[in-house]
Amino acid sequence: MKNYLILLIILYSQISVANSDDDRLFPEIPLYFSKAEKINEFTTRIPFKLVDRLMVIEGVLNDKKGNFIIDTGSEALILNKVHFKTYRFNYEKKGETSGILSTVDNPIEKTIKNISFDNLTLKNKNSDVVDLSHIEKSKKIKLLGIIGYAILKDYEVFVDLYLNQITLSKVDKSGLKLSKEGYLETIVDSINFTLKKHTIVLKASINKQKVTFGLDTGAEFNQINSRINKKVLKHFYPKKRIQLTGASSKKIEVLYGDLHRVKLTDKIYFGPMKTIITNLNNMNKAFGTNLDGILGHDFFAQKRVIINYQKEKLYFIKYPFIKE
């Protein structure tokens, strides 16, 4: 069963799917990312912009120019119902879909025969068709869709907030890059992770207290479960309470502050990260996980990271020294 989590940090609301007689989706939709740069036969580099704290790339789908969010927390490729109509024969899935949204029941699923990332072409990819209008309004962008695990899993994914770009390198079933060319940057460390369905699960510690995190490029803030060990919460320094608004305009209040002393290993550690405290029970139920928290934007802001889904491994790229 698929499930979608929320964009604005776990706010739950129902999202309708296409079901009217005049709803249609064109059967073959080529997708182009016009700013993509082909490095070699198997590698493509795509620049992104930060919208608030989300990684957004520009693209063209069915002659419509707009934006796509890069979201490792989403299971599927998602198209925005607002911009793409569906044929009646596109079936509603029995179940749910998951990721940057709240839980969505029975989304419409569509197979896209050709998806082209400029010089990079993908074939026969399934997409979910969901109403993303609430994200468009919140972020003030034309949102065509969300790029999730279903697309990213076939690549080694280099997420670089230092240069604001994402590099996709095609891999085989063992996770070996098809390109023989290495990275120009230096890999300084690596760590294994566990893939729970589509969720990257990391073992970590906060001041020697063991915790389990999910890793999500679509999380604008780190999240810590309100039911976590109190010894962990001693290293969360609250600043204020903030209100977050979901798709149905429902507001919830959460405690916002800085989380200190997060470590993956003795060599891989982090400075203070912007974090909210919230109840993660619904998220864990949706993802089939038992997470103590989510590592989001601040994780990637502090570390240049390569994700290899097939090897279930993260690699860390050295930051250049910057002279003041």
VEXFI-202844 format. One record per residue (C-alpha): residue in one letter; residue number from 1; z, y, x. Coordinates in steps of 0.5 Angstrom, whole numbers. Example, Ala and Ser with C-alpha at 12.3 -4.5 7.8 and 13.67 -1.06 7.14 Angstrom:
<votis>
VOTI   code   pos       Z       Y       X
VOTI      a     1      16      -9      25
VOTI      s     2      14      -2      27
</votis>
This chain:
<votis>
VOTI   code   pos       Z       Y       X
VOTI      m     1       0       0       0
VOTI      k     2      -2       7       3
VOTI      n     3       2      13       2
VOTI      y     4       2      20       4
VOTI      l     5       7      25       6
VOTI      i     6       7      32       6
VOTI      l     7       4      38      10
VOTI      l     8      10      43       9
VOTI      i     9      15      38      12
VOTI      i    10      17      33       6
VOTI      l    11      16      36       0
VOTI      y    12      15      32      -6
VOTI      s    13      10      33     -12
VOTI      q    14       4      30     -15
VOTI      i    15      -3      31     -14
VOTI      s    16      -9      30     -19
VOTI      v    17     -15      26     -17
VOTI      a    18     -22      27     -19
VOTI      n    19     -23      24     -26
VOTI      s    20     -27      28     -31
VOTI      d    21     -34      26     -33
VOTI      d    22     -38      31     -29
VOTI      d    23     -34      30     -22
VOTI      r    24     -39      27     -17
VOTI      l    25     -39      26      -9
VOTI      f    26     -45      25      -6
VOTI      p    27     -46      18      -3
VOTI      e    28     -48      20       4
VOTI      i    29     -45      26       7
VOTI      p    30     -46      27      14
VOTI      l    31     -40      31      18
VOTI      y    32     -41      36      24
VOTI      f    33     -37      39      28
VOTI      s    34     -41      44      31
VOTI      k    35     -37      47      37
VOTI      a    36     -36      39      39
VOTI      e    37     -38      39      47
VOTI      k    38     -41      32      49
VOTI      i    39     -38      30      56
VOTI      n    40     -42      23      56
VOTI      e    41     -44      18      52
VOTI      f    42     -37      16      49
VOTI      t    43     -33      22      50
VOTI      t    44     -33      28      46
VOTI      r    45     -29      35      47
VOTI      i    46     -27      39      40
VOTI      p    47     -23      46      41
VOTI      f    48     -18      47      35
VOTI      k    49     -15      53      33
VOTI      l    50      -7      53      31
VOTI      v    51      -6      55      24
VOTI      d    52       1      57      23
VOTI      r    53       3      50      27
VOTI      l    54      -3      46      25
VOTI      m    55      -9      44      29
VOTI      v    56     -15      46      25
VOTI      i    57     -22      44      28
VOTI      e    58     -28      47      24
VOTI      g    59     -34      43      21
VOTI      v    60     -40      42      16
VOTI      l    61     -40      37      11
VOTI      n    62     -45      37       6
VOTI      d    63     -48      44       8
VOTI      k    64     -41      46       7
VOTI      k    65     -37      50      13
VOTI      g    66     -30      49      13
VOTI      n    67     -24      47      17
VOTI      f    68     -21      40      18
VOTI      i    69     -13      38      20
VOTI      i    70     -12      33      25
VOTI      d    71      -6      29      23
VOTI      t    72      -4      23      26
VOTI      g    73       1      22      20
VOTI      s    74      -5      21      15
VOTI      e    75      -7      14      14
VOTI      a    76     -14      16      12
VOTI      l    77     -20      21      13
VOTI      i    78     -19      25       7
VOTI      l    79     -24      30       3
VOTI      n    80     -21      36      -1
VOTI      k    81     -23      35      -8
VOTI      v    82     -24      42      -9
VOTI      h    83     -30      42      -5
VOTI      f    84     -33      35      -6
VOTI      k    85     -35      32     -13
VOTI      t    86     -34      25     -15
VOTI      y    87     -39      20     -18
VOTI      r    88     -36      16     -24
VOTI      f    89     -37      10     -21
VOTI      n    90     -32      12     -15
VOTI      y    91     -26       7     -16
VOTI      e    92     -19       9     -17
VOTI      k    93     -15       5     -12
VOTI      k    94      -9       2     -14
VOTI      g    95      -3       4     -10
VOTI      e    96      -2      10      -6
VOTI      t    97      -5      14       0
VOTI      s    98       0      17       5
VOTI      g    99       0      23      11
VOTI      i   100       0      30      11
VOTI      l   101       1      31       3
VOTI      s   102       6      28      -2
VOTI      t   103       5      21      -5
VOTI      v   104      -1      21      -9
VOTI      d   105      -2      15     -14
VOTI      n   106      -9      12     -15
VOTI      p   107     -13      17     -10
VOTI      i   108     -21      16     -11
VOTI      e   109     -24      12      -5
VOTI      k   110     -31      13      -2
VOTI      t   111     -35      10       3
VOTI      i   112     -38      15       8
VOTI      k   113     -44      12      11
VOTI      n   114     -45      17      17
VOTI      i   115     -40      22      20
VOTI      s   116     -43      26      26
VOTI      f   117     -38      30      30
VOTI      d   118     -44      34      33
VOTI      n   119     -46      29      38
VOTI      l   120     -41      23      36
VOTI      t   121     -43      19      30
VOTI      l   122     -39      15      26
VOTI      k   123     -41      10      21
VOTI      n   124     -39       7      14
VOTI      k   125     -32      10      14
VOTI      n   126     -28      10       8
VOTI      s   127     -25      17       5
VOTI      d   128     -20      19       0
VOTI      v   129     -21      24      -5
VOTI      v   130     -15      28      -6
VOTI      d   131     -14      35      -9
VOTI      l   132     -12      39      -3
VOTI      s   133     -12      46      -6
VOTI      h   134      -4      47      -5
VOTI      i   135      -5      47       3
VOTI      e   136     -11      52       2
VOTI      k   137      -7      57      -1
VOTI      s   138      -1      56       3
VOTI      k   139      -5      56      10
VOTI      k   140     -11      61       7
VOTI      i   141     -16      57      10
VOTI      k   142     -22      53       7
VOTI      l   143     -20      46       8
VOTI      l   144     -25      41       7
VOTI      g   145     -21      35       9
VOTI      i   146     -16      32      14
VOTI      i   147     -18      27      20
VOTI      g   148     -13      22      20
VOTI      y   149     -11      15      23
VOTI      a   150     -17      11      21
VOTI      i   151     -22      16      25
VOTI      l   152     -17      17      31
VOTI      k   153     -15       9      32
VOTI      d   154     -22       8      35
VOTI      y   155     -21      13      41
VOTI      e   156     -16      15      46
VOTI      v   157     -14      22      44
VOTI      f   158     -12      27      49
VOTI      v   159      -8      33      45
VOTI      d   160      -8      39      49
VOTI      l   161      -4      45      46
VOTI      y   162      -5      48      53
VOTI      l   163     -12      49      52
VOTI      n   164     -13      48      45
VOTI      q   165     -17      42      45
VOTI      i   166     -18      35      43
VOTI      t   167     -22      30      47
VOTI      l   168     -24      23      44
VOTI      s   169     -26      18      48
VOTI      k   170     -29      11      45
VOTI      v   171     -25       5      47
VOTI      d   172     -26      -3      46
VOTI      k   173     -21      -7      42
VOTI      s   174     -17      -8      48
VOTI      g   175     -16       0      49
VOTI      l   176     -20       0      55
VOTI      k   177     -25       7      55
VOTI      l   178     -32       5      55
VOTI      s   179     -33      11      59
VOTI      k   180     -32      10      67
VOTI      e   181     -30      17      68
VOTI      g   182     -23      19      69
VOTI      y   183     -19      25      67
VOTI      l   184     -20      31      71
VOTI      e   185     -12      32      70
VOTI      t   186      -7      28      73
VOTI      i   187      -3      23      69
VOTI      v   188       4      23      71
VOTI      d   189       8      18      66
VOTI      s   190       7      14      60
VOTI      i   191      11      10      55
VOTI      n   192      10       5      50
VOTI      f   193      10       6      43
VOTI      t   194      10       1      37
VOTI      l   195       5       2      31
VOTI      k   196       8       1      24
VOTI      k   197       2       1      20
VOTI      h   198      -1       8      22
VOTI      t   199       5      11      24
VOTI      i   200       7      12      32
VOTI      v   201      14      10      33
VOTI      l   202      18      12      39
VOTI      k   203      25      10      42
VOTI      a   204      29      16      44
VOTI      s   205      35      19      46
VOTI      i   206      39      25      44
VOTI      n   207      45      26      49
VOTI      k   208      45      18      50
VOTI      q   209      45      17      43
VOTI      k   210      39      12      41
VOTI      v   211      34      15      36
VOTI      t   212      28      13      33
VOTI      f   213      22      18      32
VOTI      g   214      15      18      29
VOTI      l   215      10      22      32
VOTI      d   216       6      27      28
VOTI      t   217       1      32      30
VOTI      g   218       1      34      22
VOTI      a   219       9      36      22
VOTI      e   220      10      43      23
VOTI      f   221      17      43      25
VOTI      n   222      21      37      28
VOTI      q   223      25      33      23
VOTI      i   224      32      30      23
VOTI      n   225      35      26      18
VOTI      s   226      41      29      14
VOTI      r   227      44      22      15
VOTI      i   228      44      21      22
VOTI      n   229      50      20      27
VOTI      k   230      54      26      27
VOTI      k   231      54      25      35
VOTI      v   232      47      27      34
VOTI      l   233      48      33      30
VOTI      k   234      52      36      35
VOTI      h   235      46      38      39
VOTI      f   236      43      41      33
VOTI      y   237      44      48      33
VOTI      p   238      43      51      26
VOTI      k   239      40      58      26
VOTI      k   240      39      59      18
VOTI      r   241      37      56      12
VOTI      i   242      29      57      10
VOTI      q   243      26      55       3
VOTI      l   244      20      51       3
VOTI      t   245      15      50      -2
VOTI      g   246      11      44      -5
VOTI      a   247       4      43      -8
VOTI      s   248       8      44     -15
VOTI      s   249      11      50     -13
VOTI      k   250      18      47     -13
VOTI      k   251      22      50      -7
VOTI      i   252      27      46      -3
VOTI      e   253      32      49       2
VOTI      v   254      33      46       9
VOTI      l   255      37      48      15
VOTI      y   256      33      50      21
VOTI      g   257      35      51      28
VOTI      d   258      34      48      35
VOTI      l   259      35      41      37
VOTI      h   260      37      40      44
VOTI      r   261      37      34      49
VOTI      v   262      32      30      47
VOTI      k   263      29      24      52
VOTI      l   264      24      19      52
VOTI      t   265      26      16      59
VOTI      d   266      30      19      64
VOTI      k   267      23      23      67
VOTI      i   268      21      25      60
VOTI      y   269      25      30      57
VOTI      f   270      24      36      52
VOTI      g   271      27      43      52
VOTI      p   272      30      46      45
VOTI      m   273      25      44      39
VOTI      k   274      25      47      33
VOTI      t   275      27      43      28
VOTI      i   276      29      42      20
VOTI      i   277      35      37      17
VOTI      t   278      32      34      11
VOTI      n   279      33      27       8
VOTI      l   280      28      22      10
VOTI      n   281      29      17       5
VOTI      n   282      23      18       1
VOTI      m   283      19      18       8
VOTI      n   284      21      12      11
VOTI      k   285      20       8       4
VOTI      a   286      13      11       4
VOTI      f   287      11       9      11
VOTI      g   288      15       2      11
VOTI      t   289      19       5      17
VOTI      n   290      27       7      19
VOTI      l   291      26      13      23
VOTI      d   292      31      18      25
VOTI      g   293      26      24      25
VOTI      i   294      19      26      26
VOTI      l   295      17      29      33
VOTI      g   296      11      34      31
VOTI      h   297       8      41      34
VOTI      d   298      14      42      39
VOTI      f   299      13      36      42
VOTI      f   300       6      37      43
VOTI      a   301       7      44      45
VOTI      q   302      11      42      51
VOTI      k   303       7      36      53
VOTI      r   304       0      35      54
VOTI      v   305      -1      28      51
VOTI      i   306      -6      22      51
VOTI      i   307      -5      17      45
VOTI      n   308      -8      10      46
VOTI      y   309      -7       6      39
VOTI      q   310     -10       0      41
VOTI      k   311      -6      -1      47
VOTI      e   312       0       3      44
VOTI      k   313       1       7      49
VOTI      l   314       2      15      51
VOTI      y   315       0      18      57
VOTI      f   316       3      25      59
VOTI      i   317      -2      30      63
VOTI      k   318       1      34      68
VOTI      y   319       2      42      66
VOTI      p   320      -1      47      71
VOTI      f   321       3      51      75
VOTI      i   322       3      58      72
VOTI      k   323       4      64      77
VOTI      e   324       8      70      74
</votis>
